Amino acid sequence: MEPRHLPQRTDGSGKEPEKSPLNLSAELLTHFNLSDISDDDLPVPKMARQKKILLVNNRSADTEELEAELARREEGESVVESTSDMEEALELLSAEEIDLIALMLDPDLSETDNFASVERLHNHYPGVPIVVLVDNDDRSLAIESLRHGAQDYLAFDGLPFDELIERVLQYSLERKRADQVNHLALKLEKATIRSILEHSPMVMIRLDNRCRILDCNQSFEKALGLPKEEIKRKFLFDLVKELDLEGIRAIVSQGDNFKARIKLQSLKNSKYDATFWDVSGWPVMRSIAEVHEGIITATDVTREAYLEMERDEFVAALAHDLRNPVSGQILVLNALAKESEETLPESLSSAFEKLHQSSKETMWLLNNLLDLYQSGTVMNDREPEATDLNEVIKEQIAQVSLFASVLGKHIEANLAELPSVMVDEISLHRLFSNLLHNAIRFAPPDTTINITSAIKQENEISMVIVQINNSGAPIGEEELRSLFQRFNQPAYRSRNYQTRGLGLYLCRKIVELYDGSIECQSDAVNGTTFTVAFPVPSN
């Protein structure tokens, strides 16, 4: 059959023909306000009423009967263009709104040549479905063509059956249409996500496996004072020199995660002398074993960092202005007590001892207050080390023994042999100092505070357990629930002692910092028992 002349793309009035709804939807994509897009807004194109089929004859067989049969389907609803020349087929595709390509494969040609025809049509016009037509004994060739871009195949011997043609053509058109709608939906979703990330107040950077910047959002552009064109393809460390070189490289070289707070002096658009970022990074894996890219996010925490520094300055001033006078008062009282121990009347000696004890209580309260405000920074900066729990307990018992004996109370310890635990020793001293002081203060006179230690298995994890028990008045259930909360003032406290609920809150913070636990049990029979547990390192 002779190739037909290419029709002009007009409707007879000289105007461009109407675009198909699918093309119109794709065109509208560039005009959407992405902030207004939702799933319900996705335009779903309707099928064009008249199907246009391009029959590409890749072999020498006459196609008149096949063309007539294709055109006859639902008469008036199918228009067939036919050609045996690939270049003309491509021109027809560019000039016409083709709905489907029917490609006749030639079994006399090599598979490479047949598949090249399929790939060429698919690559030039991926939006148009391709149905390959083969003889009944060439099904393997047809099936393989599906891997090269075809949507379906039709095997025939002479003139195809009407029902088979109808099913294949309709199915191919509908499936391709569904694919295009899905593709458009994904494109809309990708554009929406891109817009969200682009306008996020959080800095976002995408790195390649050499730590070069592949992409970034507007927040990073604004922070550097540079347009994106001058940022992309540059090494991250050339633009943000304060970043941890090894830590960031480990993201893309070893697949590690990264998290740190950094102080920046190099940012141009900051109103502060220094800018602080909380930086996080993680790898994007190409496969289980291969890292392809890295993602870096950064949040500006400059204001919070300066507030923390002001708080630290306040704490330092508090330590100087309050602790030093109280400490001096204690030293003077100690000296006077030694000189006048045998000369003072009993009534004055008792008052003197109460004054001395009150000064110590004030110092203890100040220490708790300072430790509380430092717990969020200083404690977190201390490196845990292998620590002998029993030694810490013995040292604290030695320090509070005099305090206990003055109040007529005794301490007994039954300590088992324990493995070391990974904690900060200074924090551990503060923990047991608080617990022992509490046990002494709230125990009745002439009673014993018992301390025990042991090792137990909990859920296949070895735990070191320390218990401190006194026979004081039981704590109510409601009080127990809030015992470790900040500034909790328990109703069971003695009138002889002031408390602001800082000590036990600080104990909880210390224990949680090292993956431990603390709890309290109290009743009239067994008294009050505080239980502290720390995990034993597996190695």
C-alpha positions in Angstrom: 0.0 0.0 0.0 1.3 3.5 -0.9 1.9 5.7 2.1 -0.7 8.4 2.6 0.1 12.1 2.4 0.6 13.7 5.8 -2.6 15.6 6.8 -2.3 19.2 8.0 -3.0 19.7 11.7 -6.1 21.9 11.2 -9.8 21.4 11.6 -10.6 23.1 8.2 -10.9 26.6 9.7 -7.1 27.2 9.9 -7.2 26.8 13.7 -5.1 24.4 15.7 -7.2 21.3 16.6 -8.3 21.0 20.2 -5.8 19.3 22.5 -6.7 16.0 24.1 -7.6 16.3 27.8 -4.5 14.4 28.8 -2.2 16.8 27.0 -4.2 19.7 28.4 -3.8 18.3 31.9 -0.1 18.0 31.5 0.1 21.5 30.2 -1.9 22.7 33.2 0.6 21.2 35.5 3.0 24.1 35.0 0.3 26.6 35.9 -1.0 25.0 39.1 -0.5 26.8 42.4 1.1 23.8 44.1 0.0 25.0 47.6 -3.6 24.4 46.5 -3.1 20.9 45.1 -4.9 18.0 46.8 -5.7 14.5 45.8 -9.2 15.6 44.8 -7.8 18.2 42.4 -6.1 15.7 40.1 -7.5 16.2 36.6 -8.6 12.8 35.1 -8.7 13.1 31.3 -11.6 11.6 29.4 -11.2 9.3 26.4 -11.4 11.0 23.0 -14.6 9.9 21.2 -12.8 9.0 18.0 -9.8 6.6 18.2 -7.0 7.3 15.8 -4.8 4.3 15.0 -1.5 4.3 13.2 -0.7 1.0 11.5 3.1 0.7 10.9 3.8 -2.2 8.5 7.3 -3.5 9.3 7.1 -6.2 6.7 6.2 -6.5 3.0 2.7 -8.1 3.6 -0.3 -6.3 2.2 -2.3 -4.6 5.0 -5.4 -3.4 3.2 -7.7 -6.1 4.8 -6.2 -5.5 8.2 -6.5 -1.7 7.8 -10.1 -2.0 6.7 -10.9 -4.3 9.7 -9.4 -1.9 12.2 -11.3 1.1 10.7 -14.5 -0.9 10.7 -14.5 -1.4 14.5 -17.5 0.5 15.7 -17.9 2.3 12.4 -17.3 6.0 12.6 -15.3 5.8 15.8 -11.9 4.6 14.4 -9.6 6.4 11.9 -6.6 4.5 10.6 -3.4 5.9 9.2 -1.1 3.4 7.5 2.6 3.5 6.5 5.4 1.1 6.0 8.1 3.7 6.5 9.4 4.4 10.0 10.4 8.0 9.3 6.9 8.7 7.9 5.4 7.0 11.0 7.3 9.4 13.3 6.1 12.4 11.2 2.5 11.2 11.4 2.9 10.8 15.2 4.2 14.4 15.4 1.4 15.7 13.2 -1.6 13.7 14.5 -3.2 13.0 17.8 -2.6 9.3 17.6 -4.3 7.1 20.2 -2.6 3.8 19.4 0.2 2.3 17.3 -0.3 -1.1 15.7 3.1 -2.3 14.7 3.4 -5.4 12.4 6.6 -7.2 13.3 8.5 -9.1 10.5 9.7 -12.6 11.4 12.1 -12.5 8.5 14.0 -9.6 10.2 16.4 -10.2 13.1 15.0 -9.7 16.6 17.4 -6.8 17.0 15.8 -5.0 14.1 12.2 -5.7 15.2 12.9 -4.6 18.7 14.7 -1.5 17.5 11.4 -0.4 15.8 9.5 -0.9 19.0 12.0 1.0 21.0 12.2 3.9 18.5 8.5 4.4 18.5 8.3 4.1 22.3 11.2 6.4 22.9 9.9 9.2 20.6 6.3 9.0 21.8 6.1 7.2 25.2 2.6 8.5 25.7 1.2 6.4 22.8 0.5 2.7 23.5 2.0 0.2 21.1 0.3 -3.1 20.1 2.5 -5.5 18.1 0.9 -7.7 15.5 2.5 -11.1 14.8 1.6 -14.5 13.2 0.4 -17.2 15.6 3.7 -19.0 15.5 5.7 -15.8 16.5 4.3 -15.3 20.0 7.7 -15.5 21.6 8.8 -12.5 19.5 5.7 -10.6 20.6 6.2 -11.4 24.3 9.8 -10.2 24.1 8.7 -7.0 22.5 6.7 -6.1 25.7 10.1 -5.7 27.4 11.1 -3.1 24.8 8.1 -0.7 25.1 5.0 -2.5 23.7 1.9 -2.6 25.8 0.3 -5.7 24.3 0.4 -8.0 21.3 -2.1 -9.6 18.9 -1.3 -12.9 17.2 -3.3 -13.6 14.0 -3.4 -15.9 11.0 -4.8 -13.9 8.2 -7.6 -11.6 9.3 -7.9 -11.4 13.1 -11.1 -12.2 14.9 -13.4 -9.3 15.6 -13.7 -9.9 19.3 -10.0 -10.3 19.8 -9.2 -7.1 18.0 -11.8 -5.2 20.0 -10.4 -6.6 23.3 -6.8 -5.9 22.6 -7.2 -2.4 21.2 -9.6 -1.3 23.9 -7.5 -2.8 26.7 -4.3 -1.2 25.3 -5.8 2.2 25.1 -7.3 2.0 28.6 -4.2 0.7 30.2 -2.0 3.4 28.6 -4.5 6.0 29.6 -4.3 4.7 33.2 -0.5 4.7 33.1 -0.5 8.3 31.9 -3.0 9.4 34.6 -0.8 7.7 37.2 2.3 9.3 35.8 0.6 12.7 35.9 -0.5 12.1 39.5 3.1 11.2 40.5 4.4 14.3 38.7 1.9 16.5 40.6 2.8 14.8 43.9 6.5 15.2 43.2 6.0 18.9 42.3 4.0 19.4 45.5 6.7 17.8 47.7 9.4 19.8 45.9 7.5 23.0 46.7 7.2 22.1 50.4 10.9 21.3 50.7 11.9 24.3 48.7 10.0 26.7 51.0 10.7 24.9 54.3 12.3 27.1 57.0 14.7 24.2 57.7 17.9 24.1 55.7 18.0 21.1 53.4 21.0 19.9 51.3 21.4 16.9 49.1 25.0 15.6 48.7 26.6 13.2 46.2 29.1 10.5 47.4 31.9 13.0 47.3 30.1 15.6 49.5 29.4 17.9 46.6 26.0 19.7 46.7 23.5 18.3 44.2 20.6 20.4 45.4 19.5 22.7 48.2 16.5 24.7 49.2 15.9 28.4 49.6 16.8 28.4 53.3 20.3 27.4 52.5 20.6 29.9 49.7 19.4 32.6 52.1 21.8 31.5 54.9 24.8 31.7 52.5 23.6 34.8 50.6 24.3 33.0 47.3 22.0 31.9 44.4 21.5 28.2 43.9 23.6 28.3 40.6 26.6 29.3 42.7 26.0 26.6 45.3 25.4 23.5 43.3 28.3 21.1 42.5 30.5 22.8 45.1 31.9 20.9 48.0 29.9 21.5 51.2 33.0 22.1 53.3 34.0 25.0 51.0 30.8 26.8 51.9 30.3 25.8 55.5 33.8 25.3 56.9 32.8 24.7 60.5 31.1 21.3 59.7 32.6 18.1 61.1 34.5 16.9 58.0 34.8 13.3 59.1 31.3 13.1 60.4 29.7 14.3 57.2 31.9 12.1 55.0 31.0 9.1 57.1 27.4 9.6 55.9 28.2 8.9 52.2 31.2 6.7 52.7 30.0 4.4 55.5 26.2 5.0 55.7 26.4 6.5 59.2 23.9 9.0 60.7 25.1 12.3 61.9 23.9 14.7 64.5 25.6 17.8 66.1 25.3 21.4 67.1 27.7 23.6 65.3 28.8 27.2 65.8 29.1 29.1 62.5 31.1 32.3 61.9 31.1 32.2 58.1 27.4 33.0 57.4 26.9 36.4 55.8 23.2 36.9 56.4 23.1 36.5 60.2 22.4 39.3 62.6 24.4 37.5 65.3 28.1 37.4 65.8 27.8 33.6 65.6 25.1 31.4 64.3 24.2 28.0 65.8 22.7 25.1 63.8 21.4 21.8 64.9 22.6 19.6 62.1 21.3 16.1 61.2 22.4 13.9 58.3 21.6 10.4 57.0 22.5 8.3 53.9 20.3 7.5 50.9 21.1 3.9 50.0 21.4 2.8 46.4 21.4 -0.8 47.6 21.8 -2.7 50.9 25.6 -2.2 50.7 26.1 0.9 48.6 25.5 4.5 49.6 24.4 6.8 46.8 23.7 10.2 48.4 23.4 12.0 51.7 20.8 14.3 53.1 21.7 17.1 55.5 19.1 19.2 57.4 19.9 22.1 59.7 17.7 24.1 62.1 18.7 27.5 63.2 18.8 27.4 67.0 20.8 30.6 67.5 18.3 32.3 69.8 18.0 29.2 72.0 21.8 28.9 72.2 22.2 32.5 73.3 19.5 32.0 75.9 21.3 28.9 77.2 24.5 31.0 77.4 22.7 33.7 79.4 21.3 31.0 81.7 24.8 29.6 82.3 26.0 33.1 83.1 23.2 33.4 85.6 24.0 30.1 87.2 27.7 31.0 87.5 26.7 34.3 89.2 24.3 32.4 91.5 27.1 30.0 92.5 29.4 32.9 93.3 26.9 35.2 95.1 25.1 32.5 97.1 27.3 29.5 97.6 30.4 31.3 98.7 28.8 33.2 101.6 27.1 30.0 102.8 30.3 28.0 102.5 32.1 30.7 104.5 29.4 30.6 107.2 29.8 26.8 107.5 33.6 27.1 107.9 33.2 29.7 110.6 30.6 27.6 112.4 32.9 24.5 112.2 35.8 26.5 113.8 33.6 27.9 116.5 32.2 24.5 117.3 35.6 23.0 117.9 36.7 25.9 120.2 33.5 26.1 122.3 32.5 22.4 122.3 33.1 22.0 126.0 32.4 25.5 127.2 28.9 26.2 125.8 25.8 25.4 127.9 23.7 22.5 126.5 20.9 24.8 125.4 23.3 27.0 123.4 25.1 24.0 122.0 21.9 22.6 120.7 21.0 25.9 119.1 24.5 26.2 117.7 24.2 22.7 116.1 20.8 23.6 114.6 22.3 26.7 113.0 25.2 24.6 111.7 22.8 22.0 110.3 20.6 24.7 108.7 23.7 26.1 106.9 24.5 22.7 105.5 20.9 22.2 104.4 21.0 25.5 102.6 24.2 24.5 100.8 22.7 21.2 99.9 19.6 22.9 98.4 21.8 25.3 96.4 23.9 22.4 95.1 20.7 20.7 93.9 19.5 23.9 92.3 22.8 24.4 90.4 23.0 20.7 89.4 19.4 20.9 88.1 20.2 23.8 85.7 23.4 22.2 84.6 22.0 18.8 84.1 20.8 19.7 80.5 24.3 20.7 79.4 27.1 19.7 81.7 26.0 16.2 82.4 25.4 15.5 78.7 28.9 16.6 77.9 30.5 14.1 80.4 31.7 10.9 79.0 30.6 7.7 80.8 33.3 5.5 82.2 33.5 2.1 83.9 32.6 2.9 87.5 32.5 0.8 90.6 29.1 1.4 92.1 30.0 0.0 95.5 32.9 2.3 95.9 30.7 5.4 95.2 28.2 4.2 97.7 30.9 3.6 100.4 32.3 7.1 99.8 28.8 8.7 100.2 28.1 6.7 103.3 31.3 8.0 104.8 30.3 11.6 104.0 26.8 11.4 105.5 27.6 9.3 108.5 28.3 12.2 110.8 25.1 13.9 109.6 23.1 10.7 110.4 24.7 10.2 113.8 24.0 13.8 114.9 20.3 13.1 114.2 20.4 9.7 116.0 20.2 7.6 112.9 22.4 4.7 111.7 23.4 3.4 108.3 24.0 -0.3 107.5 25.3 -1.5 104.1 25.1 -5.0 102.6 26.8 -4.7 99.3 27.3 -7.7 96.9 30.2 -7.9 94.5 29.2 -6.0 91.4 30.5 -5.5 87.8 31.3 -2.0 86.7 28.7 0.1 85.0 29.2 2.8 82.3 28.2 6.1 84.0 29.7 9.4 84.9 31.2 9.1 88.4 30.5 12.7 89.4 26.8 12.4 88.6 26.7 9.1 90.4 28.0 10.7 93.6 25.3 13.4 93.3 22.6 10.6 92.8 23.5 8.7 96.0 24.1 11.9 98.0 20.6 13.0 97.3 19.1 9.5 98.1 21.0 9.1 101.3 20.2 12.6 102.5 16.5 12.0 101.9 16.6 8.7 103.7 18.3 10.2 106.7 16.1 13.3 106.8 12.8 11.5 106.7 13.7 8.5 108.9 12.5 8.5 112.5 15.1 9.0 115.3 17.0 5.9 116.5 16.3 3.9 113.3 18.5 2.3 110.7 18.8 3.1 107.0 19.6 -0.1 105.1 21.5 -0.1 101.8 21.8 -3.2 99.6 23.2 -4.0 96.2 22.8 -7.0 93.9 22.8 -8.1 90.3 19.7 -9.4 88.6 18.5 -10.5 85.1 15.7 -8.5 83.6 14.5 -9.5 80.1 17.9 -11.2 79.4 19.7 -8.0 80.4 22.0 -7.9 83.5 21.1 -5.1 85.8 22.9 -3.7 88.9 20.3 -3.0 91.6 20.8 -0.7 94.6 18.1 -0.3 97.2 18.0 2.3 100.0 15.3 1.7 102.7 14.2 3.6 105.8 11.3 3.1 108.2 9.8 6.5 107.8 6.1 7.3 107.4 4.6 5.8 104.2 4.2 7.9 101.2 0.6 8.0 99.7 -0.2 6.6 96.3 -0.9 10.0 94.9 2.4 11.4 96.1 4.3 8.4 94.7 2.9 9.1 91.2 4.5 12.6 91.1 7.5 11.9 93.4 10.1 12.4 90.7 8.5 15.4 89.0 10.2 18.8 88.9 9.4 21.0 91.9 7.2 18.4 93.5 6.7 19.2 97.2 5.7 16.0 98.9 3.1 16.1 101.7 5.0 13.6 103.7 8.0 16.0 104.3 9.0 16.7 107.9 8.4 20.2 109.3 12.0 20.2 110.4 13.3 20.2 106.8 12.6 22.4 103.8 12.4 20.9 100.3 11.6 22.1 96.9 11.3 18.8 95.1 14.6 19.3 93.2 16.6 16.3 94.5 14.5 13.4 93.3 13.9 15.1 90.0 17.7 15.4 89.6 18.1 11.8 90.5 15.7 10.7 87.8 17.5 12.8 85.2 20.8 11.3 86.1 19.5 7.7 86.0 17.7 8.2 82.7 20.9 9.7 81.1 22.6 6.3 81.5 19.6 4.1 80.5 18.8 3.2 84.1 15.6 3.4 86.1 14.5 4.6 89.6 11.4 3.8 91.5 9.9 4.1 95.0 7.8 1.7 97.0 6.3 2.7 100.4 4.0 1.1 102.9 3.6 1.0 106.7 5.1 -2.4 107.1 8.2 -2.3 105.0 8.9 1.5 105.1 10.1 3.4 102.1 12.5 1.9 99.5 14.1 3.6 96.6 15.4 1.2 93.9 18.0 2.3 91.3 18.9 0.0 88.4 21.7 0.4 85.8 22.4 -2.0 82.9 25.7 -3.9 82.9 27.7 -3.4 79.7 27.5 -6.5 77.5 31.3 -6.5 76.9 
